[in-house]
Amino acid sequence: MPSTTQHKLQFQHNLDFLSTFYPNTPYLDWATTVYFYTAVHLIEAVFASLGIHCGNHSQRHGEVNSRLPTIAKHYMRLYNASRSSRYQIWRPSEKYVRTLISGHFNPLRNFLLRKI
């Protein structure tokens, strides 16, 4: 299982990748997905520091709800946007993505970075 440090490195790697194409991209569906998985690695970094390793989204949902309720709504909004982009062929607007970042990714990130 990846360590806290490995998850933090992947978190930063994903942010670096985002900076190569967002915000100047027509692929906002992919931006939502990358933001979600960036958040996943930060959540998993916190969990790894507690000796917890989630094997799937369902397990992570439960752990987030019970151990990190402060960020549960932010995590689920990112998850749902990513899932809609991937499976429902939904194309978010630039305004939606900006709101997703400022209203959900940034608060989640800020909260979790204080935990590790």
C-alpha positions in Angstrom: 0.0 0.0 0.0 1.3 3.5 -0.8 2.6 5.6 2.1 1.5 9.1 3.2 4.5 10.5 1.3 3.7 8.6 -1.9 0.1 9.8 -1.9 1.3 13.4 -1.2 3.8 13.1 -4.1 1.0 11.8 -6.4 -1.3 14.7 -5.2 1.4 17.2 -6.3 2.1 15.2 -9.6 -1.6 15.5 -10.4 -1.6 19.3 -9.7 1.4 19.7 -11.9 -0.4 17.8 -14.7 -3.5 20.0 -14.3 -1.3 23.1 -14.7 -0.3 21.8 -18.2 -3.8 22.2 -19.5 -6.2 23.9 -17.1 -7.7 26.5 -17.4 -6.9 26.8 -21.1 -8.6 23.7 -22.3 -11.8 22.6 -24.0 -11.5 19.3 -22.0 -13.2 20.5 -18.8 -14.7 17.0 -18.3 -11.1 15.7 -17.9 -10.3 18.6 -15.6 -13.1 17.5 -13.2 -11.8 14.0 -13.2 -8.2 15.0 -12.5 -9.3 17.3 -9.7 -11.3 14.4 -8.2 -8.3 12.0 -8.3 -6.0 14.7 -7.0 -8.4 15.0 -4.0 -8.4 11.2 -3.6 -4.6 11.1 -3.2 -4.8 13.8 -0.5 -7.5 11.9 1.3 -5.5 8.7 1.0 -2.5 10.4 2.4 -4.4 11.3 5.5 -5.8 7.8 5.7 -2.3 6.2 5.2 -1.1 8.3 8.1 -3.7 6.5 10.2 -2.9 3.1 8.9 -6.0 3.0 6.7 -5.9 2.0 3.0 -9.1 2.1 1.0 -9.4 -0.5 -1.8 -12.3 1.1 -3.7 -14.5 4.2 -3.9 -17.3 2.6 -1.8 -14.9 2.0 1.1 -13.4 5.5 0.8 -16.9 7.0 0.9 -17.6 5.3 4.2 -14.3 6.3 5.7 -14.6 9.9 4.5 -18.2 10.1 6.0 -17.1 8.6 9.3 -13.6 10.0 9.8 -13.6 13.2 7.8 -17.2 14.5 7.9 -16.0 18.1 7.5 -15.0 17.4 3.9 -17.5 14.7 3.0 -19.8 17.0 0.9 -16.8 18.4 -1.0 -15.5 14.9 -1.7 -18.9 13.7 -3.0 -19.3 16.8 -5.2 -16.0 16.1 -6.8 -16.8 12.4 -7.1 -20.1 13.1 -8.7 -18.7 15.6 -11.2 -16.0 13.2 -12.2 -18.4 10.3 -12.5 -20.9 12.3 -14.6 -18.1 13.4 -16.9 -16.9 9.8 -17.3 -20.1 7.8 -17.6 -22.9 10.2 -18.5 -20.9 12.1 -21.2 -21.6 15.4 -19.3 -19.6 18.4 -20.3 -19.3 20.9 -17.5 -19.1 24.7 -18.2 -16.0 26.7 -17.3 -18.1 28.5 -14.7 -19.1 25.1 -13.1 -15.5 23.9 -13.0 -14.3 27.2 -11.4 -17.1 26.8 -8.8 -16.2 23.1 -8.3 -12.6 24.2 -7.6 -13.2 27.2 -5.4 -16.2 25.7 -3.5 -15.2 22.1 -3.1 -11.6 21.2 -4.1 -9.9 24.2 -2.4 -11.8 23.8 1.0 -11.1 20.0 0.9 -7.4 20.6 0.1 -7.0 23.3 2.7 -8.5 21.2 5.4 -6.6 18.0 4.6 -3.2 19.7 4.2 -3.5 20.7 7.9 -3.9 17.0 8.8 -0.7 15.7 7.2 
